[in-house]
Amino acid sequence: MSGLIKSSIARKVVMALSGLFLVIFLVLHVTINLASVISPDFFNEASHFMGYNVLVQYLMQPILVIGVIVHFVMGFVLEIQNKNARGISYVKYKGSANAPWVSRNMIYSGLVILAFLGLHFYDFWIHEMTYKYIEVNPENPARYYAETVEKFAPFWRTIIYVISFVLLSLHLWHGFSSSLQSMGVNNKYTPALKTFTKLFAVVVPLAFAFIALYHHLNPITH
């Protein structure tokens, strides 16, 4: 078991599995967030359920945090491993000749996404914990839509979100299909799956960016 964990293949599989898990989370997250544009009432209901459901809060949420940590730690480990191997394997490393720009800079797009997650964590999770456990406010199922729109009122915050979603798109462009490859997916459906991963890498981050811009341009007026 120790040898398996230390092996390059094992690290890539763990990286792939954690990445695919986060892809599933992105689908759920963007679906709920799109409701804030289409139906504020449904968005409030869904957000309240996610915020107070015991299973979500004490099982799914910790698993998500662990998934994020594992994915980024494995990313750093693999980056160091690749750099060490590169120094041995090539007399002169020509990045563009061996791999596309996106794949060579996954660590940098990942770092920016990690920083963005810190902002997102501060904007929503810290706020939620403060509201429920520090201020000990009563449940208010109708508060989530207004709180979300308020977060996108500042232009600078909206721009940071949009830039982060562009980098998320670049990260997914290589990472999603690479995860499937690491899992050994190679059959007659592979070309279709690769096409799907590219569409996903564009559509999902674009939807997130649209949500941020929509709420910035459509503030709640009192």
C-alpha positions as CSV (number, residue, x, y, z in Angstrom):
1,M,0.0,0.0,0.0
2,S,2.8,2.4,0.9
3,G,4.5,1.7,-2.5
4,L,1.2,2.3,-4.3
5,I,0.6,5.6,-2.6
6,K,4.1,6.7,-3.5
7,S,3.8,5.6,-7.1
8,S,3.4,8.1,-9.9
9,I,0.4,6.2,-11.3
10,A,-1.4,6.2,-7.9
11,R,-0.9,10.0,-7.5
12,K,-2.3,10.6,-11.0
13,V,-5.3,8.4,-10.2
14,V,-6.0,10.2,-6.9
15,M,-5.6,13.5,-8.8
16,A,-8.1,12.4,-11.4
17,L,-10.7,11.0,-9.0
18,S,-10.6,14.2,-6.8
19,G,-10.9,16.3,-10.0
20,L,-13.9,14.3,-11.3
21,F,-15.5,14.6,-7.9
22,L,-15.1,18.4,-8.1
23,V,-16.5,18.4,-11.6
24,I,-19.7,16.8,-10.2
25,F,-19.8,19.5,-7.5
26,L,-19.5,22.2,-10.2
27,V,-22.6,20.8,-12.0
28,L,-24.6,21.0,-8.8
29,H,-23.3,24.4,-7.9
30,V,-23.9,26.0,-11.3
31,T,-27.4,24.5,-11.4
32,I,-28.4,26.0,-8.1
33,N,-26.8,29.4,-9.0
34,L,-28.5,29.6,-12.3
35,A,-31.8,29.5,-10.4
36,S,-30.9,32.9,-8.9
37,V,-31.3,34.3,-12.4
38,I,-34.4,32.3,-13.4
39,S,-36.3,31.9,-10.1
40,P,-35.2,33.7,-7.0
41,D,-37.8,31.9,-4.9
42,F,-36.4,28.5,-6.0
43,F,-32.9,29.7,-5.4
44,N,-33.8,30.7,-1.8
45,E,-35.4,27.3,-1.2
46,A,-32.5,25.4,-2.6
47,S,-29.9,27.5,-0.7
48,H,-31.9,27.1,2.5
49,F,-32.0,23.4,2.1
50,M,-28.2,23.2,1.4
51,G,-27.5,25.5,4.4
52,Y,-29.5,23.6,7.0
53,N,-29.7,20.0,5.8
54,V,-27.7,17.9,8.3
55,L,-26.5,15.5,5.6
56,V,-25.2,18.3,3.4
57,Q,-23.6,20.2,6.3
58,Y,-21.9,17.4,8.2
59,L,-21.2,14.8,5.5
60,M,-21.1,16.3,2.0
61,Q,-19.5,19.6,3.0
62,P,-16.5,18.0,4.8
63,I,-16.1,15.6,1.9
64,L,-16.0,18.5,-0.5
65,V,-13.3,20.3,1.5
66,I,-11.2,17.1,1.6
67,G,-11.7,16.7,-2.1
68,V,-10.4,20.3,-2.7
69,I,-7.4,19.8,-0.4
70,V,-6.5,16.4,-2.0
71,H,-6.8,17.8,-5.5
72,F,-4.5,20.8,-5.0
73,V,-2.0,18.9,-2.9
74,M,-1.7,16.2,-5.5
75,G,-1.4,19.0,-8.1
76,F,1.6,20.4,-6.4
77,V,3.2,17.0,-5.8
78,L,2.8,16.1,-9.5
79,E,4.1,19.5,-10.6
80,I,7.3,19.0,-8.6
81,Q,7.6,15.4,-9.9
82,N,7.2,16.6,-13.5
83,K,9.8,19.3,-13.0
84,N,12.3,16.9,-11.6
85,A,11.7,14.4,-14.4
86,R,12.0,17.2,-17.0
87,G,15.4,18.2,-15.7
88,I,16.6,14.6,-16.2
89,S,14.9,13.8,-19.4
90,Y,15.7,16.8,-21.5
91,V,19.0,18.5,-22.2
92,K,17.0,21.5,-23.3
93,Y,13.3,21.6,-22.4
94,K,11.1,23.1,-25.1
95,G,7.7,23.5,-23.5
96,S,5.6,24.4,-26.5
97,A,7.1,21.5,-28.5
98,N,6.2,18.9,-25.8
99,A,2.9,20.1,-24.4
100,P,0.3,22.8,-25.0
101,W,0.4,26.0,-23.0
102,V,-2.7,25.1,-20.9
103,S,-1.2,21.8,-19.7
104,R,2.2,23.4,-19.0
105,N,0.6,26.0,-16.8
106,M,-2.0,24.0,-14.9
107,I,-0.2,24.8,-11.6
108,Y,-0.6,28.6,-12.2
109,S,-4.3,28.5,-13.2
110,G,-4.8,26.2,-10.2
111,L,-3.1,28.7,-7.8
112,V,-5.3,31.5,-9.0
113,I,-8.4,29.3,-8.7
114,L,-7.3,28.4,-5.1
115,A,-7.0,32.1,-4.3
116,F,-10.4,32.7,-5.8
117,L,-11.8,29.9,-3.6
118,G,-10.4,31.8,-0.6
119,L,-12.4,34.8,-1.7
120,H,-15.5,32.7,-2.4
121,F,-15.1,31.0,1.0
122,Y,-14.9,34.4,2.7
123,D,-17.9,35.8,0.8
124,F,-20.3,33.0,1.4
125,W,-19.2,30.3,3.8
126,I,-17.7,32.7,6.5
127,H,-20.8,34.8,6.1
128,E,-23.1,31.8,6.6
129,M,-21.2,30.6,9.7
130,T,-21.3,34.0,11.2
131,Y,-25.0,34.4,10.5
132,K,-25.9,31.0,12.0
133,Y,-23.4,30.3,14.8
134,I,-21.9,33.6,15.9
135,E,-24.8,36.0,15.6
136,V,-27.2,33.1,16.1
137,N,-29.9,34.6,13.8
138,P,-33.2,32.8,13.3
139,E,-33.7,30.9,10.0
140,N,-34.7,33.1,7.2
141,P,-35.3,31.1,4.0
142,A,-35.9,34.3,1.9
143,R,-32.5,35.9,2.6
144,Y,-30.2,34.1,0.1
145,Y,-31.1,35.8,-3.1
146,A,-30.6,39.3,-1.7
147,E,-27.3,38.3,-0.1
148,T,-26.0,36.8,-3.3
149,V,-26.9,39.9,-5.4
150,E,-25.3,42.1,-2.8
151,K,-22.0,40.3,-3.2
152,F,-21.8,41.2,-6.9
153,A,-22.6,44.9,-6.4
154,P,-18.9,46.0,-6.3
155,F,-17.4,46.1,-9.8
156,W,-13.9,44.9,-8.6
157,R,-15.4,41.7,-7.0
158,T,-17.4,40.9,-10.1
159,I,-14.3,41.3,-12.3
160,I,-12.3,39.0,-10.0
161,Y,-15.0,36.4,-10.3
162,V,-15.1,36.6,-14.1
163,I,-11.3,36.3,-14.4
164,S,-11.3,33.4,-12.1
165,F,-14.0,31.6,-14.2
166,V,-11.9,32.2,-17.3
167,L,-8.9,30.5,-15.6
168,L,-11.3,27.7,-14.4
169,S,-12.2,27.2,-18.1
170,L,-8.5,26.8,-19.0
171,H,-7.9,24.5,-16.1
172,L,-10.9,22.3,-17.1
173,W,-9.9,22.4,-20.8
174,H,-6.9,20.2,-20.1
175,G,-7.8,18.8,-16.6
176,F,-11.2,17.2,-17.3
177,S,-10.1,15.1,-20.3
178,S,-6.7,14.4,-18.6
179,S,-8.6,12.9,-15.6
180,L,-10.5,10.5,-17.9
181,Q,-7.2,9.5,-19.5
182,S,-5.6,8.9,-16.1
183,M,-8.5,6.6,-15.2
184,G,-7.8,4.5,-18.3
185,V,-10.8,5.6,-20.4
186,N,-9.9,4.6,-23.9
187,N,-12.6,3.1,-26.1
188,K,-14.8,4.0,-29.0
189,Y,-16.5,6.7,-27.0
190,T,-13.3,8.5,-26.2
191,P,-13.6,11.1,-29.0
192,A,-17.1,11.9,-27.9
193,L,-16.1,12.2,-24.3
194,K,-13.2,14.5,-25.2
195,T,-15.6,16.7,-27.1
196,F,-17.9,16.7,-24.1
197,T,-15.1,17.7,-21.7
198,K,-14.2,20.7,-24.0
199,L,-17.8,21.8,-24.1
200,F,-18.1,21.5,-20.3
201,A,-14.9,23.5,-19.9
202,V,-16.5,26.4,-21.8
203,V,-20.2,26.2,-20.9
204,V,-19.9,25.8,-17.1
205,P,-17.4,28.6,-16.4
206,L,-19.3,30.8,-18.9
207,A,-22.5,30.2,-16.9
208,F,-20.8,31.2,-13.7
209,A,-19.5,34.3,-15.3
210,F,-22.9,35.2,-16.7
211,I,-24.4,34.8,-13.2
212,A,-21.9,37.2,-11.7
213,L,-22.3,39.8,-14.5
214,Y,-26.1,39.5,-14.4
215,H,-26.4,40.2,-10.7
216,H,-23.9,43.1,-11.0
217,L,-25.9,44.7,-13.7
218,N,-29.3,44.0,-12.0
219,P,-28.9,45.1,-8.4
220,I,-31.8,45.0,-6.0
221,T,-33.1,48.5,-5.5
222,H,-35.1,49.5,-2.4
